[in-house]
Structures are given as C-alpha cells and as structure tokens.
Amino acid sequence: MFKRKNDHNFIQHHMYEGKHSKSIYKGFKTSIFILISLFIIGGFIYLELLQYEDGFISNNALFWLYEHIGFMGIKIIYGFICLLVVCIGIWDVRRLKKIKNK
C-alpha cells in the first residue's frame, strides 16, 4: 500500500487532529460516560417498575420482561450490560497501549 516506510510513518503521525484523539484513554472515558448514562436511565426504569408494582399497567417491553423474568432478572441483565461496557473500555485501552508501544 505504501511505497516507502517513511510514507507510512508520515501518514500515521499526521492522521490525528489534536491531543484528545491521541489519548489511549478515549475509549475508556467514553465507556464511563455510557455507564453513567445507563445508571441514570436505570434509575428511571426503577421508578417505572415501582409504578408497575403499584398497579400501573402499560404495554411496554420493559413490563413484559418484568412479568416473565422478574425484577432480579432485569437487574442481572442490566448489570451485565454495564459490565460489558466497562470491559469494552478496558479492552480498548489495552489495544491502544499495544499500538502505542510498537
């Protein structure tokens, strides 16, 4: 693809816009932001489930899940998604550290 090794180094060196795009922790920071967002959304879901337990009826997929797997099942699925987001962030940091150290 590249005719000379210097061409590859030049393109690789100048492919980034600024300091933030060179950060190896960018993916981890993004995953933490998504995790915080998931916790906020989870709080609203918890409030909706409390209303459902009080007799509020809805045709939402969340309530269908609640009827079939229960509150603990929803917490386990939600916790697994949060854990997956953090693992992807850590994996991205490790991947970028390997690239940086080469």
C-alpha positions as CSV (number, residue, x, y, z in Angstrom):
1,M,0.0,0.0,0.0
2,F,2.8,2.4,0.9
3,K,5.8,2.8,-1.3
4,R,8.2,3.7,1.5
5,K,8.2,3.2,5.2
6,N,8.5,6.9,5.7
7,D,5.2,7.5,3.9
8,H,3.5,5.2,6.4
9,N,5.1,7.0,9.4
10,F,4.2,10.4,8.0
11,I,0.6,9.4,7.4
12,Q,0.3,7.7,10.8
13,H,1.9,10.7,12.6
14,H,-0.4,13.2,10.9
15,M,-3.7,11.3,11.0
16,Y,-4.8,12.7,14.3
17,E,-6.5,16.0,14.8
18,G,-5.4,17.0,18.3
19,K,-4.4,15.9,21.8
20,H,-7.7,14.2,22.6
21,S,-7.7,12.0,19.6
22,K,-4.2,10.7,20.5
23,S,-5.3,9.7,24.0
24,I,-5.3,6.0,24.7
25,Y,-8.0,6.5,27.4
26,K,-10.6,8.0,25.0
27,G,-12.5,4.7,24.7
28,F,-12.4,4.2,28.4
29,K,-13.7,7.7,29.1
30,T,-16.5,7.1,26.6
31,S,-17.4,3.8,28.3
32,I,-17.5,5.5,31.7
33,F,-19.8,8.2,30.2
34,I,-22.1,5.5,28.7
35,L,-22.0,3.7,32.1
36,I,-23.1,6.8,33.9
37,S,-25.9,7.3,31.4
38,L,-27.0,3.7,31.9
39,F,-27.2,4.3,35.6
40,I,-29.3,7.4,35.1
41,I,-31.6,5.5,32.7
42,G,-31.7,2.6,35.2
43,G,-33.0,5.0,37.9
44,F,-35.9,6.0,35.6
45,I,-36.6,2.3,34.8
46,Y,-36.6,1.5,38.5
47,L,-39.2,4.2,39.1
48,E,-41.3,2.9,36.3
49,L,-41.1,-0.6,37.8
50,L,-42.2,0.7,41.1
51,Q,-45.3,2.3,39.5
52,Y,-46.0,-1.1,37.7
53,E,-45.9,-2.9,41.1
54,D,-48.4,-0.4,42.4
55,G,-50.9,-1.3,39.7
56,F,-50.0,0.9,36.8
57,I,-50.5,-1.1,33.5
58,S,-48.5,-0.5,30.3
59,N,-47.8,-2.3,27.1
60,N,-44.1,-1.6,27.2
61,A,-41.4,-4.2,26.5
62,L,-39.9,-3.5,30.0
63,F,-43.1,-4.6,31.7
64,W,-43.3,-7.7,29.5
65,L,-39.8,-8.6,30.7
66,Y,-40.7,-7.8,34.3
67,E,-43.7,-10.2,34.1
68,H,-41.5,-13.0,32.6
69,I,-38.2,-12.8,34.4
70,G,-39.0,-10.6,37.4
71,F,-37.1,-7.6,38.9
72,M,-34.0,-9.6,39.7
73,G,-33.7,-10.8,36.1
74,I,-33.9,-7.2,34.8
75,K,-31.2,-6.2,37.3
76,I,-29.0,-9.1,36.2
77,I,-29.4,-8.2,32.5
78,Y,-28.8,-4.5,33.2
79,G,-25.7,-5.2,35.3
80,F,-24.3,-7.5,32.6
81,I,-24.8,-4.7,30.0
82,C,-23.0,-2.2,32.4
83,L,-20.1,-4.7,32.9
84,L,-19.8,-5.3,29.2
85,V,-19.5,-1.5,28.6
86,V,-16.7,-1.3,31.1
87,C,-14.9,-4.3,29.7
88,I,-15.0,-2.9,26.2
89,G,-13.5,0.3,27.5
90,I,-10.6,-1.6,29.2
91,W,-10.1,-3.7,26.1
92,D,-9.8,-0.5,24.0
93,V,-7.2,0.9,26.4
94,R,-5.1,-2.2,26.2
95,R,-5.4,-2.4,22.5
96,L,-4.2,1.2,22.1
97,K,-1.4,0.7,24.6
98,K,-0.1,-2.2,22.4
99,I,-0.3,0.0,19.3
100,K,1.5,2.9,21.1
101,N,4.3,0.7,22.4
102,K,5.1,-0.7,19.0
